Amino acid sequence: MNLIKSKILRTRIIYAISLTCFFGVAQTNTKYSKTINTNLFEEISKMDSLLFSAYNNLEVDSYKSLISDDIEFYHDKNGLIDSKKRIVESFKKIVEKKKNASYSITRKLIKNTLEVYEIPGMGAMETGIHQFIETSGDSKISITQAKFMHLWKKQNQNWVIAKVFSYDHQPVKEKVNPNMKTISLTHKQMDVYIGEYQFAPEFVLSIIREGHKMFGLAQGDKIEILPYNLHKFLITRDNSKLEFLVNDKGIVIGIEMQTKKGIMKAKKINNK
């Protein structure tokens, strides 16, 4: 019975922390920051921007020029597309649909999720998370978020995308309450929260700071948390709240998370 409860609790925690958007980020962590190839990162980041600028602005020729002749596109909903012609034709359909002023679709890269790794003798691998914001004829907005991995290579001295993996597509149902004002904390104030918090025997949430921002890490996934009061944070892209619990000496000893599934608590098990 305890094992069953533990599994149920862990599942609820994973869902509550991620909800629709606590997606697996190719994490920008300290170790990665130390080994990053800055020039390559900037180059591939620029290519990503060019590719989706063409997508957002309906520039068929520009979009086509950035796709390899031997493209392979793996999609967890639509399967494999291994034809450049089919991909371009699919994009043309979006262009035609978007000519209707009541329809639009825009791709947005989620900040701090982009990572770039060199593939010696081949090119570079880009990973991250992005959203597609779609507006239909009745002005209804839907947002889909997914993880992606792009393999770039040089073709005729130009970068082109050779392989695409698009997966973990999920709807983004809610955003952080825009009426909830966030506050600024000093690095010293933020650092008292850094550490690991155990919700269940096999589930631990890590709290880290990167510059002026705080993040929660769970099973390889990362999402920013925003302070709106002392010890109280909002989970971005969701209305869930997270409060750090302190003892009478002002020492952080745990976390209480308020979600649609209820309130869950975790004990702080170590400091970073």
Beta strands, then each sheet from edge to edge (+ up, - down):
strand 1: 67-75
strand 2: 79-81
strand 3: 104-109
strand 4: 115-119
strand 5: 123-135
strand 6: 141-155
strand 7: 158-171
strand 8: 195-200
strand 9: 203-210
strand 10: 213-218
strand 11: 221-229
strand 12: 232-235
strand 13: 241-246
strand 14: 252-259
strand 15: 262-271
sheet 1: 2+ 1- 7- 6+ 5- 3+
sheet 2: 2+ 1- 7- 6+ 5- 4+
sheet 3: 8+ 9- 10+ 11- 12+ 13- 14+ 15- 8+
end
